[in-house]
Amino acid sequence: MIEHHIDIPTADGAMNTFVVHPEEGEPFPVVLFYMDAPGKREELHDMARRIAAVGYYVVLPNLYYRHSRDYRLKERTEPAMAEMFELMRTLDAATTRCDTEAMLRFVDAQPYAEPACIGAVGYCMSGPFVMWAAADFPDRIRCIASIHGARMATEAPDSPHRMAPRIHCECYFACAETDKWASPADIEKLQSALQEAGTAHRIEWYPGVEHGFVFPTRVGVYNQTAAERHWERLFSLFRRTLDPTL
């Protein structure tokens, strides 16, 4: 495996990014990995490595680079969570477009990357981000996956579910049975919007698990069986949609 820690220039600054891909067999289909709220950390680097190990060029940026190059949630105390939520509120559809545009420009210039085959995965707070990215760059992104995505249907004009008519790729949504950030009513709105738009999608409920179930260090929440199912679904999606011969 080849790994790099690099800065990708964006309209708003230098976005520090972890890039990982196999050593041989290039060029590789690209996976844009949008982080969850606790920040870019070694746990996510390991998840990116797992994706790369089966044949992908993975780009994992620090989306908080406008405010911090190294933010990580260290403990789930009230003050620490308040700081995290404050950083979350600095990210929206506009910042997602800016950062995605920069990542696309970056992979277009990389000899190990196949820029014609790009997918995206977002966890928790980044569930909406992959929908915004797919809506803004419908000719570039071939598939998206939202894993226990938060706030997928709101009253805002740019609510993720309202993006459905602009999304032309296959979408996968992994939903935890217990998730205060994605209620059954919200997911029903999302599904209705996708069906009405004719967007290819699968929404899958994961019974008996909570928001965050895929993260191994989330003590008391991580569920290995459900996490492995999410990997199976993710790799199946990538194989179907990111094959360079398609």
C-alpha positions as CSV (number, residue, x, y, z in Angstrom):
1,M,0.0,0.0,0.0
2,I,1.1,3.5,-0.7
3,E,0.1,6.3,1.7
4,H,0.5,10.1,1.5
5,H,-0.4,13.0,3.8
6,I,-0.8,15.9,1.5
7,D,-2.4,19.4,1.3
8,I,-5.1,19.8,-1.5
9,P,-5.5,23.4,-2.4
10,T,-9.1,24.7,-2.3
11,A,-10.7,28.1,-2.7
12,D,-10.7,28.4,1.1
13,G,-7.2,27.2,1.9
14,A,-5.0,24.0,2.2
15,M,-7.1,20.9,2.9
16,N,-4.9,18.4,4.7
17,T,-5.7,14.9,3.3
18,F,-4.9,11.3,3.7
19,V,-4.5,9.4,0.4
20,V,-4.0,5.6,0.2
21,H,-4.0,3.2,-2.7
22,P,-2.4,-0.2,-3.8
23,E,1.1,-0.3,-5.1
24,E,0.4,-2.2,-8.4
25,G,-2.4,-2.3,-11.0
26,E,-3.0,1.3,-11.5
27,P,-5.0,3.3,-12.3
28,F,-7.5,2.6,-9.6
29,P,-11.1,3.8,-9.3
30,V,-11.5,6.6,-6.8
31,V,-13.4,6.7,-3.5
32,L,-13.9,10.1,-1.9
33,F,-14.2,9.4,1.9
34,Y,-16.1,12.2,3.8
35,M,-15.4,12.0,7.5
36,D,-17.7,12.0,10.4
37,A,-18.0,14.8,13.0
38,P,-15.3,13.6,15.5
39,G,-12.6,14.5,12.8
40,K,-10.0,12.9,10.6
41,R,-8.2,10.4,12.8
42,E,-6.4,7.0,12.7
43,E,-9.6,5.1,13.0
44,L,-10.7,6.6,9.7
45,H,-7.3,6.1,8.2
46,D,-7.7,2.4,8.9
47,M,-11.1,2.4,7.2
48,A,-9.6,4.1,4.2
49,R,-6.9,1.5,4.1
50,R,-9.5,-1.3,4.1
51,I,-11.2,0.3,1.1
52,A,-7.8,0.8,-0.7
53,A,-6.7,-2.8,0.0
54,V,-9.4,-4.1,-2.4
55,G,-8.3,-1.9,-5.3
56,Y,-9.3,1.7,-4.8
57,Y,-7.6,5.1,-4.7
58,V,-9.0,6.7,-1.5
59,V,-9.0,10.4,-0.6
60,L,-9.9,11.2,3.0
61,P,-9.7,15.0,3.7
62,N,-9.9,16.9,6.9
63,L,-13.1,18.9,6.3
64,Y,-12.4,21.2,9.3
65,Y,-9.2,22.6,7.7
66,R,-10.7,26.1,7.6
67,H,-10.5,26.1,11.4
68,S,-8.2,23.3,12.5
69,R,-5.7,21.0,10.8
70,D,-5.7,18.4,13.5
71,Y,-9.1,18.5,15.4
72,R,-10.2,15.2,16.9
73,L,-12.9,14.6,19.5
74,K,-10.9,13.2,22.4
75,E,-13.7,12.7,24.9
76,R,-17.5,12.9,24.9
77,T,-17.9,15.5,27.6
78,E,-20.4,18.3,27.3
79,P,-17.8,21.0,26.5
80,A,-16.0,18.7,24.0
81,M,-19.2,17.8,22.2
82,A,-20.2,21.5,22.1
83,E,-16.9,22.3,20.3
84,M,-17.5,19.5,17.8
85,F,-21.0,20.7,17.0
86,E,-19.7,24.2,16.5
87,L,-17.3,22.9,13.9
88,M,-20.1,20.8,12.3
89,R,-22.1,24.0,11.8
90,T,-19.3,25.5,9.7
91,L,-19.9,22.8,7.0
92,D,-22.8,22.9,4.5
93,A,-23.6,22.4,0.8
94,A,-21.4,25.3,-0.2
95,T,-18.3,24.0,1.6
96,T,-19.0,20.5,0.3
97,R,-19.1,21.8,-3.3
98,C,-15.8,23.7,-2.7
99,D,-14.0,20.7,-1.2
100,T,-15.4,18.2,-3.7
101,E,-14.4,20.3,-6.6
102,A,-10.8,20.5,-5.2
103,M,-10.7,16.7,-4.7
104,L,-11.9,16.1,-8.2
105,R,-9.3,18.5,-9.6
106,F,-6.6,16.7,-7.5
107,V,-7.5,13.1,-8.7
108,D,-7.7,14.3,-12.3
109,A,-3.9,14.9,-12.1
110,Q,-2.9,11.7,-10.3
111,P,-1.4,8.8,-12.4
112,Y,-2.6,6.2,-9.9
113,A,-6.2,7.4,-10.0
114,E,-8.9,6.6,-12.6
115,P,-10.8,9.9,-12.7
116,A,-13.6,8.5,-14.9
117,C,-14.6,6.1,-12.0
118,I,-15.4,8.0,-8.8
119,G,-17.6,7.0,-5.9
120,A,-18.2,8.7,-2.5
121,V,-19.0,7.5,1.0
122,G,-20.0,9.6,3.9
123,Y,-20.5,8.7,7.6
124,C,-22.8,10.4,10.1
125,M,-22.6,14.2,9.4
126,S,-21.3,13.5,5.9
127,G,-24.4,11.5,4.8
128,P,-25.8,14.8,3.4
129,F,-22.4,15.7,1.9
130,V,-22.3,12.8,-0.5
131,M,-25.8,13.7,-1.7
132,W,-24.8,17.3,-2.2
133,A,-21.6,16.2,-4.0
134,A,-23.6,13.8,-6.3
135,A,-26.1,16.6,-7.1
136,D,-23.4,19.1,-7.9
137,F,-21.2,16.8,-9.9
138,P,-23.6,14.3,-11.5
139,D,-21.3,13.7,-14.5
140,R,-18.4,12.7,-12.2
141,I,-19.7,10.7,-9.4
142,R,-20.9,7.1,-10.2
143,C,-22.2,6.1,-6.8
144,I,-22.7,7.3,-3.2
145,A,-23.1,5.6,0.1
146,S,-24.4,7.3,3.3
147,I,-23.7,5.3,6.4
148,H,-26.0,6.2,9.3
149,G,-26.2,9.7,7.7
150,A,-27.6,12.5,9.9
151,R,-30.2,15.0,9.0
152,M,-31.1,13.5,5.6
153,A,-34.5,15.2,5.4
154,T,-35.0,18.7,6.8
155,E,-37.1,21.8,6.0
156,A,-34.1,23.6,4.5
157,P,-34.1,24.4,0.7
158,D,-30.9,22.4,0.3
159,S,-32.0,19.4,2.4
160,P,-30.4,16.2,1.2
161,H,-33.7,14.6,0.2
162,R,-34.4,17.5,-2.1
163,M,-31.3,16.7,-4.1
164,A,-32.8,13.5,-5.4
165,P,-33.9,14.8,-8.8
166,R,-30.3,16.0,-9.5
167,I,-28.6,12.7,-8.5
168,H,-28.0,10.4,-11.4
169,C,-26.0,7.7,-9.7
170,E,-26.8,4.6,-7.6
171,C,-27.2,5.4,-3.9
172,Y,-27.0,3.2,-0.8
173,F,-28.2,4.2,2.6
174,A,-27.4,2.2,5.8
175,C,-29.7,3.2,8.6
176,A,-29.4,2.3,12.3
177,E,-32.6,1.2,14.0
178,T,-31.8,3.6,16.9
179,D,-30.7,7.0,15.6
180,K,-31.9,10.3,16.9
181,W,-30.2,12.0,13.9
182,A,-32.2,10.0,11.3
183,S,-35.7,9.1,12.4
184,P,-37.9,6.7,10.5
185,A,-40.0,9.6,9.5
186,D,-37.0,11.4,8.0
187,I,-35.9,8.3,6.2
188,E,-39.4,7.8,4.8
189,K,-39.2,11.4,3.4
190,L,-35.8,10.5,1.8
191,Q,-37.2,7.3,0.3
192,S,-40.3,9.1,-1.1
193,A,-38.1,11.8,-2.7
194,L,-35.8,9.2,-4.3
195,Q,-38.7,7.1,-5.6
196,E,-40.4,10.2,-7.0
197,A,-37.2,11.2,-8.7
198,G,-36.6,7.7,-10.1
199,T,-33.1,7.7,-8.5
200,A,-31.5,4.2,-8.2
201,H,-31.2,3.5,-4.5
202,R,-31.3,1.1,-1.7
203,I,-32.3,2.0,1.9
204,E,-31.4,-0.7,4.4
205,W,-32.3,-0.8,8.0
206,Y,-29.8,-2.3,10.4
207,P,-31.8,-3.8,13.3
208,G,-30.6,-3.6,16.9
209,V,-27.8,-1.1,16.4
210,E,-27.3,2.6,17.2
211,H,-25.9,5.6,15.3
212,G,-22.1,5.1,14.9
213,F,-22.2,1.3,14.9
214,V,-19.5,0.9,12.2
215,F,-16.7,2.5,14.3
216,P,-14.5,0.0,16.2
217,T,-13.5,2.5,18.9
218,R,-17.0,3.5,19.7
219,V,-17.3,1.5,22.9
220,G,-20.8,0.2,23.6
221,V,-22.0,1.2,20.1
222,Y,-19.8,-0.7,17.7
223,N,-21.5,-3.8,16.3
224,Q,-19.1,-6.0,14.4
225,T,-21.8,-8.0,12.6
226,A,-23.5,-4.9,11.4
227,A,-20.2,-3.2,10.5
228,E,-19.2,-6.1,8.4
229,R,-22.5,-6.0,6.6
230,H,-21.9,-2.4,5.8
231,W,-18.5,-3.3,4.3
232,E,-20.1,-6.0,2.2
233,R,-22.7,-3.6,0.9
234,L,-20.1,-0.9,0.2
235,F,-17.8,-3.1,-1.8
236,S,-20.7,-4.6,-3.7
237,L,-21.8,-1.1,-4.7
238,F,-18.3,-0.1,-5.7
239,R,-17.8,-3.3,-7.8
240,R,-21.1,-2.6,-9.7
241,T,-20.5,1.0,-10.4
242,L,-16.8,1.8,-10.5
243,D,-15.6,-0.9,-12.9
244,P,-13.5,1.0,-15.5
245,T,-15.1,-1.0,-18.3
246,L,-18.6,0.3,-17.6
